[in-house]
Amino acid sequence: MIRVLFVCLGNICRSPMAEFILKDLINKKDLSSYISVRSVSTSYETFGQDMHIEAKMKLDEKGIPYKKRKAKRLSKSDYIYSDYIIGMDESNISNIMKIIGDDPKHKVHMLLDFTENPRDIADPWYTGNFSKAYDDILEGCTSLLDSIIKKYKIDLNEQELSKNEIITLIEDKIYQYTQIVPEKVKVSEYLALSSKLLDMKVMISDIINSEWEDEDAIPVLKEYKKTIDEILFRFRPKI
């Protein structure tokens, strides 16, 4: 699982908007098994508060789902459990570094650094311009997601394949799985998933030996391929 943590000053405007915008983009690409998203603040000023009403109104206007939440502050331990720590402006980055102390694994970024036009995202708490904040955050989240997909080589499975082509892909991926030497902490998980893959192989064999039409078999096989892709992703080498 790739863990993204958005950060802004109060965690009631920009960072929660980014959290729900990116979650929506992830869900639309069916990537929730690969990427998780949270958001926090660098201050205690709005600790425990829900998202700003105008941020909610903007997400409602754009059809972005969200839920009630409470602002939380960034902690030093968040560095360990995050793959990306994303601030909204230079001030956020400075405050993030004061809290975490160091960034040896280069996890800290500004959101719009992932775009072709790096810049700050102005705080709508002060500007009142939630439309501009939304547009900037959407631009940044779209580019960030594209960057993650490319970096981690996540297969979106957009190309149309025949039944036999999908079966060949799945069999190749199952073979890749058998070549994995899991870390000690993941051995039990590896063995449990091995059983799941054996069941999958039996089901695929049934499809091969049956008279299933392509239109019936392909959707089932695509789900199997998605499952094995997600399983392999859990045991990917650390980047």
The 8 nearest C-alpha neighbors of each residue, nearest first, counted from 0:
[[1, 33, 34, 2, 233, 35, 32, 232],
 [2, 0, 34, 33, 82, 35, 3, 81],
 [1, 3, 35, 81, 82, 34, 36, 0],
 [2, 4, 83, 36, 82, 81, 35, 84],
 [3, 5, 84, 37, 38, 36, 83, 85],
 [6, 4, 38, 85, 14, 84, 86, 37],
 [5, 7, 86, 39, 14, 40, 38, 85],
 [6, 8, 40, 14, 10, 91, 9, 86],
 [7, 9, 40, 41, 42, 10, 91, 6],
 [8, 10, 40, 11, 45, 7, 42, 44],
 [11, 9, 40, 39, 70, 14, 7, 12],
 [10, 12, 50, 51, 9, 15, 70, 49],
 [13, 11, 51, 54, 10, 15, 14, 16],
 [12, 14, 16, 15, 17, 7, 11, 10],
 [13, 15, 17, 5, 6, 16, 7, 10],
 [16, 14, 18, 17, 13, 38, 12, 10],
 [17, 15, 13, 14, 19, 18, 20, 12],
 [18, 16, 14, 20, 15, 19, 21, 136],
 [19, 17, 15, 16, 21, 20, 37, 36],
 [20, 18, 22, 16, 21, 17, 65, 23],
 [19, 21, 17, 23, 22, 18, 16, 24],
 [20, 22, 24, 23, 19, 18, 140, 17],
 [23, 21, 19, 25, 20, 24, 26, 18],
 [22, 24, 26, 20, 21, 25, 19, 27],
 [25, 23, 21, 27, 22, 26, 20, 28],
 [26, 24, 22, 30, 28, 23, 27, 31],
 [27, 25, 29, 23, 28, 24, 31, 30],
 [26, 28, 24, 29, 25, 23, 30, 22],
 [27, 29, 25, 26, 30, 24, 155, 31],
 [30, 28, 26, 27, 31, 25, 32, 155],
 [29, 31, 25, 33, 32, 28, 26, 34],
 [30, 32, 33, 34, 26, 29, 25, 35],
 [33, 31, 30, 34, 229, 0, 29, 35],
 [32, 34, 0, 31, 30, 1, 35, 229],
 [35, 33, 1, 31, 0, 2, 32, 30],
 [36, 34, 2, 3, 1, 31, 0, 33],
 [35, 37, 3, 4, 18, 2, 22, 34],
 [38, 36, 4, 18, 5, 3, 35, 39],
 [37, 39, 5, 4, 14, 6, 15, 18],
 [38, 40, 71, 6, 72, 10, 73, 5],
 [41, 39, 72, 10, 9, 8, 7, 6],
 [40, 42, 8, 72, 73, 94, 7, 95],
 [43, 41, 40, 44, 8, 9, 72, 45],
 [42, 44, 46, 45, 72, 41, 9, 40],
 [45, 43, 42, 46, 9, 8, 40, 41],
 [46, 44, 9, 48, 43, 47, 70, 11],
 [45, 47, 43, 70, 48, 71, 44, 72],
 [48, 46, 69, 70, 45, 71, 49, 68],
 [47, 49, 69, 70, 45, 46, 50, 11],
 [48, 50, 69, 68, 70, 67, 11, 51],
 [49, 51, 11, 12, 52, 48, 54, 55],
 [50, 52, 54, 11, 53, 12, 55, 49],
 [51, 53, 55, 54, 56, 50, 49, 57],
 [54, 52, 56, 55, 51, 57, 129, 12],
 [55, 53, 57, 51, 52, 56, 12, 58],
 [54, 56, 52, 58, 53, 57, 59, 51],
 [55, 57, 53, 59, 54, 58, 60, 52],
 [56, 58, 60, 54, 59, 55, 53, 61],
 [57, 59, 63, 61, 55, 60, 56, 62],
 [60, 58, 56, 62, 57, 61, 63, 55],
 [59, 61, 57, 58, 62, 56, 63, 55],
 [62, 60, 58, 59, 63, 57, 56, 64],
 [61, 63, 59, 60, 58, 64, 57, 23],
 [62, 64, 58, 61, 59, 23, 20, 65],
 [65, 63, 62, 19, 58, 66, 23, 59],
 [66, 64, 19, 63, 67, 58, 55, 59],
 [67, 65, 68, 64, 19, 50, 49, 55],
 [68, 66, 49, 65, 69, 50, 48, 55],
 [67, 69, 49, 66, 70, 50, 48, 47],
 [70, 68, 47, 49, 48, 71, 46, 67],
 [69, 71, 47, 46, 48, 10, 49, 11],
 [72, 70, 39, 46, 40, 69, 47, 73],
 [71, 73, 40, 39, 41, 42, 74, 43],
 [72, 74, 39, 40, 41, 77, 71, 75],
 [75, 73, 76, 77, 72, 98, 99, 78],
 [74, 76, 99, 77, 98, 78, 73, 100],
 [77, 75, 78, 74, 79, 80, 99, 73],
 [78, 76, 80, 75, 74, 79, 81, 73],
 [77, 79, 76, 81, 80, 75, 99, 84],
 [80, 78, 77, 76, 81, 75, 82, 99],
 [79, 81, 77, 78, 82, 76, 2, 4],
 [82, 80, 2, 78, 83, 79, 77, 3],
 [81, 83, 2, 106, 3, 1, 84, 80],
 [82, 84, 3, 106, 81, 4, 85, 107],
 [85, 83, 107, 4, 106, 5, 3, 108],
 [84, 86, 5, 108, 109, 110, 6, 107],
 [87, 85, 109, 6, 91, 92, 88, 7],
 [86, 88, 120, 109, 110, 7, 119, 91],
 [89, 87, 119, 91, 90, 120, 86, 109],
 [88, 90, 92, 91, 93, 119, 87, 109],
 [89, 91, 93, 92, 88, 94, 87, 8],
 [92, 90, 94, 88, 86, 89, 93, 7],
 [91, 93, 95, 89, 90, 94, 86, 96],
 [92, 94, 90, 96, 91, 95, 89, 97],
 [93, 95, 97, 91, 96, 92, 41, 90],
 [96, 94, 92, 98, 97, 93, 91, 99],
 [95, 97, 99, 100, 93, 98, 94, 92],
 [98, 96, 94, 95, 100, 99, 93, 101],
 [97, 99, 95, 96, 100, 75, 94, 74],
 [100, 98, 75, 96, 101, 97, 95, 78],
 [99, 101, 96, 97, 98, 102, 75, 95],
 [102, 100, 99, 103, 96, 97, 98, 104],
 [101, 103, 105, 104, 106, 107, 100, 99],
 [104, 102, 105, 101, 106, 107, 100, 78],
 [103, 105, 102, 106, 107, 82, 101, 78],
 [106, 104, 102, 103, 107, 108, 83, 101],
 [105, 107, 83, 104, 84, 82, 108, 102],
 [108, 106, 84, 105, 85, 83, 102, 109],
 [109, 107, 85, 86, 110, 84, 106, 112],
 [108, 110, 86, 85, 112, 87, 111, 88],
 [111, 109, 139, 112, 85, 87, 86, 113],
 [110, 112, 117, 139, 113, 114, 109, 118],
 [113, 111, 117, 109, 114, 110, 108, 118],
 [112, 114, 111, 142, 143, 110, 139, 115],
 [115, 113, 111, 116, 112, 142, 117, 139],
 [114, 116, 117, 113, 112, 111, 142, 118],
 [115, 117, 114, 118, 111, 112, 113, 139],
 [118, 116, 112, 111, 114, 115, 113, 119],
 [119, 117, 111, 116, 120, 112, 88, 109],
 [120, 118, 88, 121, 87, 89, 111, 117],
 [119, 121, 87, 88, 132, 122, 135, 118],
 [122, 120, 119, 123, 132, 126, 88, 87],
 [121, 123, 124, 125, 126, 120, 13, 132],
 [124, 122, 126, 127, 128, 125, 129, 121],
 [123, 125, 122, 127, 126, 12, 128, 129],
 [126, 124, 123, 127, 122, 121, 128, 129],
 [127, 125, 123, 128, 124, 122, 121, 129],
 [128, 126, 123, 125, 124, 129, 122, 130],
 [129, 127, 123, 126, 130, 131, 132, 124],
 [128, 130, 132, 123, 131, 133, 127, 54],
 [131, 129, 133, 132, 128, 134, 57, 135],
 [132, 130, 134, 133, 129, 128, 135, 123],
 [131, 133, 129, 135, 130, 134, 136, 120],
 [132, 134, 130, 136, 131, 135, 129, 137],
 [135, 133, 131, 137, 136, 132, 138, 130],
 [134, 136, 138, 132, 137, 133, 131, 139],
 [135, 137, 139, 133, 138, 134, 17, 140],
 [138, 136, 140, 134, 139, 135, 141, 133],
 [139, 137, 135, 141, 136, 140, 134, 142],
 [138, 140, 111, 136, 142, 137, 110, 141],
 [139, 141, 143, 137, 142, 138, 21, 136],
 [140, 142, 144, 138, 139, 143, 137, 145],
 [143, 141, 145, 139, 140, 144, 113, 114],
 [144, 142, 140, 146, 145, 141, 113, 139],
 [143, 145, 147, 141, 146, 142, 140, 148],
 [144, 146, 142, 148, 143, 147, 149, 141],
 [145, 147, 143, 149, 144, 148, 150, 142],
 [148, 146, 144, 150, 149, 145, 151, 143],
 [149, 147, 153, 145, 146, 151, 152, 150],
 [148, 150, 152, 146, 147, 151, 145, 153],
 [151, 149, 147, 152, 148, 146, 153, 145],
 [150, 152, 153, 148, 149, 147, 238, 146],
 [153, 151, 149, 148, 150, 154, 147, 155],
 [152, 154, 148, 151, 155, 149, 150, 147],
 [153, 155, 156, 152, 228, 148, 157, 225],
 [156, 154, 157, 153, 28, 30, 29, 148],
 [157, 155, 154, 158, 159, 225, 221, 224],
 [158, 156, 155, 159, 154, 160, 28, 221],
 [159, 157, 156, 160, 155, 161, 154, 165],
 [158, 160, 157, 161, 156, 165, 164, 162],
 [161, 159, 164, 165, 158, 162, 163, 217],
 [160, 162, 164, 163, 165, 159, 217, 213],
 [161, 163, 165, 164, 217, 213, 166, 160],
 [162, 164, 166, 165, 161, 167, 160, 168],
 [165, 163, 167, 161, 166, 162, 160, 168],
 [164, 166, 168, 162, 167, 163, 169, 160],
 [165, 167, 163, 169, 168, 164, 170, 162],
 [166, 168, 164, 170, 165, 169, 163, 171],
 [169, 167, 165, 171, 166, 170, 172, 164],
 [168, 170, 172, 166, 171, 167, 224, 173],
 [169, 171, 173, 167, 172, 168, 166, 174],
 [170, 172, 174, 168, 169, 173, 167, 175],
 [173, 171, 175, 169, 174, 170, 168, 176],
 [172, 174, 176, 170, 175, 171, 169, 177],
 [173, 175, 171, 177, 172, 176, 170, 178],
 [176, 174, 172, 178, 173, 177, 171, 179],
 [175, 177, 173, 174, 178, 179, 172, 231],
 [176, 178, 174, 175, 179, 173, 193, 180],
 [179, 177, 175, 176, 180, 174, 173, 181],
 [180, 178, 176, 177, 181, 175, 234, 189],
 [179, 181, 178, 182, 177, 186, 234, 176],
 [182, 180, 186, 185, 179, 183, 234, 189],
 [181, 183, 185, 184, 186, 180, 234, 189],
 [184, 182, 186, 185, 181, 187, 180, 189],
 [185, 183, 182, 186, 187, 181, 188, 189],
 [184, 186, 188, 182, 183, 187, 181, 189],
 [185, 187, 189, 183, 188, 181, 184, 190],
 [188, 186, 190, 189, 185, 191, 184, 183],
 [187, 189, 191, 185, 186, 190, 192, 184],
 [188, 190, 186, 192, 187, 191, 185, 193],
 [191, 189, 193, 187, 192, 188, 186, 194],
 [192, 190, 188, 193, 194, 189, 187, 195],
 [191, 193, 195, 189, 194, 190, 188, 196],
 [194, 192, 190, 196, 195, 191, 189, 197],
 [195, 193, 197, 192, 196, 191, 198, 190],
 [194, 196, 192, 198, 193, 197, 199, 191],
 [195, 197, 199, 193, 198, 194, 200, 192],
 [198, 196, 200, 194, 199, 195, 193, 201],
 [199, 197, 201, 195, 196, 200, 202, 194],
 [198, 200, 196, 202, 197, 201, 203, 195],
 [201, 199, 197, 203, 198, 202, 204, 196],
 [202, 200, 204, 198, 199, 203, 205, 197],
 [203, 201, 205, 199, 204, 200, 206, 198],
 [204, 202, 206, 200, 205, 201, 199, 207],
 [203, 205, 207, 201, 202, 206, 200, 208],
 [206, 204, 202, 208, 203, 207, 209, 201],
 [205, 207, 203, 209, 204, 208, 202, 211],
 [208, 206, 204, 205, 209, 203, 210, 211],
 [209, 207, 205, 206, 204, 210, 203, 211],
 [210, 208, 206, 211, 207, 205, 204, 212],
 [209, 211, 212, 208, 206, 207, 213, 205],
 [212, 210, 209, 216, 215, 206, 213, 207],
 [211, 213, 215, 214, 216, 210, 217, 209],
 [214, 212, 216, 215, 217, 162, 211, 161],
 [213, 215, 212, 216, 217, 218, 211, 162],
 [216, 214, 213, 212, 217, 211, 218, 219],
 [215, 217, 213, 219, 218, 214, 211, 220],
 [216, 218, 220, 219, 162, 213, 214, 215],
 [219, 217, 221, 220, 216, 215, 222, 214],
 [220, 218, 222, 216, 217, 221, 223, 215],
 [219, 221, 223, 217, 222, 218, 216, 224],
 [222, 220, 224, 218, 223, 219, 217, 225],
 [221, 223, 225, 219, 220, 224, 226, 218],
 [224, 222, 220, 226, 221, 225, 227, 219],
 [225, 223, 221, 227, 226, 222, 169, 228],
 [224, 226, 222, 228, 223, 227, 221, 229],
 [227, 225, 223, 229, 224, 228, 222, 230],
 [226, 228, 230, 224, 229, 225, 231, 223],
 [229, 227, 225, 231, 226, 230, 224, 232],
 [230, 228, 232, 226, 227, 231, 225, 233],
 [231, 229, 227, 232, 233, 228, 226, 234],
 [232, 230, 228, 233, 234, 229, 227, 235],
 [231, 233, 229, 235, 230, 234, 228, 33],
 [234, 232, 230, 231, 235, 229, 0, 33],
 [233, 235, 232, 231, 236, 181, 230, 179],
 [234, 236, 232, 233, 231, 237, 238, 151],
 [237, 235, 238, 234, 232, 233, 181, 179],
 [238, 236, 235, 234, 151, 233, 232, 82],
 [237, 236, 151, 235, 150, 82, 104, 1]]
